Amino acid sequence: MAKALLILAVMAAVFATAAEARDEISGPVAAEILRVVDGDTLLVEAQPWPQQKMEVYVRIRGIDAPELKSKCERIREAGLDAQRALEALTARSPRIQLTRISGDKYFGRIVADVLLSDGRNAGADLLLAGLVRTYDGGHKPREVCDLN
């Protein structure tokens, strides 16, 4: 009986590890930026396998930019600033590497670290510039529109 339980425990650990491994791909996956959607999202043409390309939306891991469609003008302007900064960062580096790739809560979009051709992390650069805030994928705090 103890041997059977040990075998079941080992099998459960192996399957759990395999499931976790499928949840995130370490990369890198080469990609070319087609469009900057907003301050934290890109549309890219990724090449996950030789001679295979696919278009996919990439949410940059660990950051959240102000919303472009906010009802608050100040938030929309901050979102445009973040979008322009991401466009400027990626204009010099349209070829990128995606790492730590996983599914997103929205079907058809992935979450990944975005590494520019010079090795810099796009999300970290936007954070350092103060244009985005950190984000762990959970609920976002409610935006308050300050009119001052």
N, C-alpha and C positions, 0 to 999 in steps of 0.2 A: 504494500500500500504506500509506504513512504517513498519507494523508488518511483512509483507511478506519479505521485504528487511532484517529485523532483523533476521528472521528465516534463510534466505539464507546465511547471513553473519556468523551466528552461525554454520550452516552446513558446510560451506567452511572451517571455522577454525577447526572443528572436523576432517574433511577429511584431511586437511593439517597436523594436528598433527599426525593422524594415518599414513600418508605417511612418515613423518619424523621418526616416531618410527620404521617403517619397514626398514628404511635405515640404522639403526645401532642397533645392539643387544648389550646390556650392558655386558652380560656374568655374571660370568665367564663360559667358556667352557673348560673342561679338555681336554688335548691333550698330545700325546707323539711324540717327535721329531723322525722322520725317517731319515732325512738328512738335513744338512745345505747346501743350494743351493749356496749362496754367502753371502756377509756381511750384507745383509738386508732381506734375504728371507729364509724361512724354508719350508720343506715338512713335514707335521704332519699327524698323525692319530687322528682326533678329535672325541670326543664323545658328540655330541650335545644333545642327548636324551638317556635314559637308554636303553641298549642293542643295540644301533645304533652307528656305527663307520663309518667314512668316511675320505679318504685321501684328503687333500687340501693344496695348496701352500699358505703360509702366508707371506705377505709383512709386515715387522715390521713398525708400525705407527710412523711417525715423523722423520724418518732417511733415508739417502741415502748413500750407500757405493760406493766407486769407482768401476768402471766396470771391471770385469774380462776379458772381451773380447775387451777391448780398444786396439787401434792400438799403444798406447803409453806404453812403458815398465814401466815407473814410475807409471802410473795409474794402470796398471795390478798388479804390486807389492803391491801397496797400497790396492787394492781390495783383494789380497791374505792375507794381514795382517788383514784386517777386517774379512774375512771369517774364518781365524784361530782363531781370538779372539772370534768370535761367537761360533765356535766349542768348544773352551775351556770353555766358559761360560755355554754352554748347556750340556757338557759332565758330569758335576757334577749334572745336573738337567734335565734329559731327559723328566721328567713329568713337564708340564707347564700349565699355565692358560692363556686363551685368553680372553681379555676384549675389550670393545669398538670396536666390530667387524662390519665391513661394506664391501660392495663390492669394488672391485678395478676397475681401468680402463681397465684391461685385464681380459677377461672372464675366470672364473675358479679359480681365485685367490682372496683372501680376504686381507684386511688390518686390523691389530689388534695390540693392546698393548700386548706384550709378557711378562708375569710375571713368573719368575723362582720359583722353589719350596721354596726358602727362602724369597720370596716376592719382590725381586729386579726386576726392569724393565730392560730387556735386552737392549732395545734401549737407555735408559738413560746411562747405563754402557758404551756402545760403544761410545756415544757422549762424556762422561767424559774422555774417553781414547784418544779422538781426532782421532779416526779411521773412523768416518762417519761425515756427516754434517746434519744439520736439513733439513727437506723436508716436504712441505705441500701438496704434491700431484700435484702441478702445473708443469709448464715447468722447466726442469733442466737447469742450466746455462751451456754453452758450455765449455767443458773441454779443457784446453790449455796444451799442452805437453811441459813442461819445461825440457830441456835436461841437465840443470845444476845439 
